[in-house]
Amino acid sequence: MIDTLCILPWVSIETGPLGEIRPCCLARDPVTDDAGIPMHLNKHTLSEAYNSNYMKDLRQQFLNGSKPKSCDRCWDEEAAGRTSKRLNSKNRLKNMIKDMDFTHDTGNNLIFLDLKLGNICNLKCRICGSYSSSKWAQEEIDIDSSNITARANLIAGRWPRESKEFWEDLTLLLPKIRYMEFTGGEPFLIDEHFDLLQQAVDLGVAGLIEIHYNTNTTQVPKRGLKLWPNFKAVEIALSIDDIGKRFEYQRYGAKWTAAIDNLNKFYSLIANTNNITLQVCLTVNALNIYYLDELAEWVSHQNFEFVYFNVLHDAWYFNVRNLNDTAKKIINDKFSNYNGPYCNDIIKVIEFMNQGDGSDCSMLIEVLTNSDIQRNQLFSNHHPEIAKAIGYE
């Protein structure tokens, strides 16, 4: 297999919260039709996107040994020594792809669906926005009633409830699917995804399918508890980016004590099942990178099957590579001799941060200030060191 090859264009397709389609969640560019117009699930199906000339061309670029520009986020992470989504996917799906041929474009290996079925969510996480959260869309409108983008995103997020052709096509694809990821929005609040799981059970294919979730730790869904035992494996990755009051600030609307209570419920669940595992996904961003040692210490005392240090790429002003020199200095100084839990992961994140040219953080300050005013919060109350470094007042 070519060293730079990514298997995802062969085996996967992603639906975005607003109905756009991408080869994967990190791809910069959407899948386009022959006229160069982005394909959308209110007009196209996943099968049409997977078999499009765009995807065929992408697969051929990889076969030619190229590094497609749309995939530069993975190349950037690998340059910092991190295990990118490209490499993670090859490892995660290794048993499913062992008999597949990646030396040419077969166009018949779609086994993995990355499904973001709209933007319904109950939180307004600081690193999120109206693209992925209906709650955020309303706040953006409250901040600026003329915000056309937020209004459009609120409407566009309804696509799963309006696209009959999408579900009909998905029914045809389901017997061949072996892996599904559900993110969001908040997937446990999106009923359509439970309907899809029920359909897999009814078709008799659930036992062949593995499921992965990213959830905000505020929900323990009753429908899931009933349906999950039917599937081959269920991975529940909790999105926890910090602890205590910083957790509550960064994931506005969530309570740390309630999250811990739900964590304990999940522990009880996995203790009584044989197909469910619990993971944690830590999204590293401008707000929490200085405090990763405290988060890592907490994680080290938990019983997670897998711990993933995810780095945020968008919105760009939350990307740690775009912190200013002052912030980067205090972070580098703090972790220069770090040898605590998850040392290797944290050091590679710092290396990723240092790759960037930085910015003056003015956009970051503006975004934080606007939400602080709206929410009657103050970033510096719980993040004093990084607040001072970026010039937040």
N, C-alpha and C positions, 0 to 999 in steps of 0.2 A: 504494500500500500504506500502511496506517495506520502512523504513525511508531512507535507503541508495540507494534505487532503482533509476535508471535513465531511463526515458522513451525513450530516443533517440534511443537505439538499436532496439526498437520495431517499431518506427514510422519514422525513418530518415536514410539517408545515405548521405555521402559527397563525392563530386568529387574534387580532388585537382587540382591546376593549371597545373600540369604536367601529369595528368591522373591517379594518384594513387587514391585509394578509402579508406576512413576511416569511422568509425561509426559516428564521428563528427569532427569538425575542431580542437578540443583540444586533441583528442586521440593521444597518443604517437605512437601507432603502426598501420600500415596499415592492412586492411583486407587481409588475406592470403587464398590460396587454400589448399586442403588437404595435399599437399606436403610441406606446410609452405612457399610457394613462394608468395610474394605480388601480389595481383590481380591488373590488369591495364586495363584501358578502351580501349586500342588498342587490347586487347585480350578477355576481359570479359565485360559483361553488368552490369548495376546497379542491375537488378533483380537477376542475378547470385550471386553478392556480398551480397545482402540483405539476400538471402536464403542459403548462404554458411554455412558450419559447424563452421567456425570461429565466425560468428554472432550468430549462435545458442548457441555456447558455452558461448559467452559473455552474452547473455540474461540469460542463466542458472546461471552464476556466480552471477548476480544481484538477481535472484530468491532465491539463496542460502544465500543471505545477505552479500555477499562478497563485497570488494572494489577493483575492478580490478586495477592492477598496471598501465595499460595503461591510466587510468583515474586520475592519481595522481595530475594533474594540478587542477582539480576541488576540490579534497580533500585538497590541499594546500590552495586554496582560501577560502574554507569554514572554515579551521582552523584559518584563520585570520579574521573571521567574515564577509567575503564578500559573496555576493549572486553569486554563481558560475553559469556557463553555465547550469549545470545540473538543478539547482533550477530555473534559469531564464526560461529555456525551459518548465519546468513543468507549470509555471505560464503563459507564453506566449501562450501555446497551450491548456490551460485548457478547453476551450470551444470545441475544436476539439477532445479531447480525453475523454470527460466525459462519453461516453458510451463504452469505450474500456476496455478490460479485461487484466490486467497486472499480473495475477496470474499464467500464463503459457505462453509458446511460441507459439503463434498462427501463426506467420510468414506471416500475411496477413494484416498488419496495416500500410503499407508504405504510408504516407500522406505528408511527408516533404522532400524536396530535397534541399540540401545545395550545390549550383552549382558555382564552380569556373571554368569557361569555358576557360581555357588557361591563359597565363600571359601577354597578350597585355596590355600595360600601357604607359602613356605619362609622368610619373614622375619617379624620382629616390629617393624615400623617404629614409632617413638615416636608418630607422629601417627595411627596406625591403632588397631585393636582387634579384638575377636572377631567383630564384624560383618563384617569383610572379610578376616580372616586366621585360618585354623585353628590356626596356631602361637600366635597371640595368645590364642585361646580357651583353649588348654591352659595358658598361663602365668597367665591370670586365675584359672583353677581352682587352679593351684598356689599362688597368692597367697592365695586365699580359697576353700576347698573348698565353701563354701556359696553360691558365686556361681551363682545360678540362670540368670541371663542368659547367661553364657558357655557353660554347658552346653547351653542351648536353642539358642544360635547355632551351636554345633558340630554339632548335629543338623540344624538348619534349613538349613545350608549344603549339605546333601546333595541338595537338591531336584532338581537337574538329572538325577541318576541314578535318580530315583523318579517323575518326571512324564512318563509316556508321551504324554499328550495334548499337552503343550507341544511335543514334537518332531514329532508328527503335524501340528499346526497350523503349525509352522515350515516344514515341507516344502511346505505349500500356499502359504505366503507367499514363499518363497525366489525364485521366478521374477520377482517384481516388485521385489525388494530391490536397491538400487543402492549402499548404503553400510552398513557394519557396523563398530561399535566394540567392541573387546574390552578390558576392564580386569579387575578381579578382586576378590579373590584375585590370583594371578599367572597371567595367561592362558596363558603358555607351559607351565604345569604342569597345565592343565585339558584332558585328552584329548578331551572331548566337543566342544570347539570345533574341533579338527582334524577330527573326524568330520563336523562341519557343513561345513567347507571342502571336504572330499572329496565330500560330497553335492552341493555347488554345482558342482564339477568334473564329476561324473557326470551332472548334469542339463543340462550345457552352458551354464550361466549365469555361470560364474566370471569370464569375460572382460568381463562387464558390471558387476561389483561391485568397489568400492573398499573397502579395509580399513584400519582405524586401530587401533593397539595402544598401550596404556600398560603398559610392562614395567619390572620393578625392576632390570634390567641384570645379573641373575645367570644368565640362561639364553640359549642360542642353540639353538633347537629343531630337531632333524633333520627332523621331519615338516613343519615350516614351510618349511624350505629346499627341500623337494621340491614343496610345494603352492603356495607364493606366486607362482612364475612364471606360473601359470595365470590370475591375477587382473589386473584392469585396472590397479590401483595398490595398493601396500601402504605405509602410513606406520607406521614404528616409532618411537614416542616413548619415550625413556628417562627414567624418573623419577629424576632426580638433584637432590637438594635441598641438597647441600653437598659439600665435598671433603675428602679425607684422613681424619683421625681423626673429624672431625665427621660425615662421611658414615657411617662405621661405627657411631658412637653412635646417630645418628638412624635408620638402617636396620639395626637389629640383626640379625646373622646374615650380613650382606654384608661383603665385603672390598674396599677401594678398589683394590688392585692387580688383583684378579680382575675388577672392574668395568671397569677400563681395558683389560684383556686382551680382554674381551667387546666393548668399544667398538671396538677395533681389528679384531675379527672382523667386526663389522657394517660397518665402513668397507670391508673387503675385499669383503663381500657386495655392497654398493651399487656398488662399482667394476666389478663383473662382471654387473650386471643393469640393465635399463632401466625397471623398474616399481617399484622399492623406494627409498624415501627415508628419511632418518634425521632425527629431531627430538629435542628435549629439552623436558621439562615440569618446570619448577621450581615446586614447591609451597611458597609462602611461608607461614611459620607462626611461632609465638612463638620457636622455637628457632633459626631461621636468618636472621631478618630483619636482625639486626645485622651479619651476615657476608655480606650479599648482594654487596657490592663484590668480595670475594675470589672468590665463585662466578661472578659476571659476568665477571671477568677471565679465569678458566679457560675459561668457555664461549666467550669471544671468540676464543680460539685453536683452537677446534674447527671442524669442518666440518658443522655441522647445517643442514639445509634450513630449519628453522623453530624458533624459540625462543619458548616460551610461559611467561609468569609467571602461574601459577595461584595464586589465594589460597584458603587453607583456610577453610572455614566451620564445619565440625564435625570433632572435638569442640570445643565453644565455647571451652573454656579454652586451646586451642591457636590460636585465632583471634587475629590480631595486634591487632584492635580491643579485645580484652579484656586487653591488657597493662596493668600499672599505670603511674602517672604517671612514676615514676622511670625505668622501662624506655623509655617513649615519649620521654622527654627525651634520654636518651643516644643513641637512634636518630635523633631529629630533629637533634641537634647534629652527629652524625657525617655525616649526609647533607645538611646544610643547603647546602653548596656543592659537592655531588658532581657531577662532569661526566665520569665514567668510562664504561665500556661499559654499554650498555642503560640509560642515564641516565633516559630518559623513562619506561620501564617501572618502574624503581625508585622514582622520584619519585611516580608514581601509586599505587604500593603504599603508600608512606608516607602519602599523602593518604587512602587507604582506612583505614589504621590510625588516623589522627587523627579519623576520623568517629565512632569508638566511644567509649562512656563509660568504658571500662576496668573493671578489677576489682582485688581485692587480691592476685590470683594464688595464693591459698591452695589452690585446687583443682589448679592446674597443678603447684605444689610437691608436693602429696600424690601425684599420679600419677607424677611423675618420681622421687620418693623411693622409692615402692613398687617400681618397676621397677629402680631402681638397686640396691636391696637384693637383689632377686631375681637380678640379673645381675652383681652385684659390680662395678658401675660407679659413676662419680661425675660428675654433670652438669657441675660446675664445672671438672673437669680440662681439658675442651676448649672450654667455653663460659663462661669466667670472667666476662666483662663482663656478659652477660645474666643469668647465675646470680646475681651480686651485686645486680643491679638489681631482680630479682624477690624477693630475700630468701631464696634457696636456700642452705642451710647443709649 
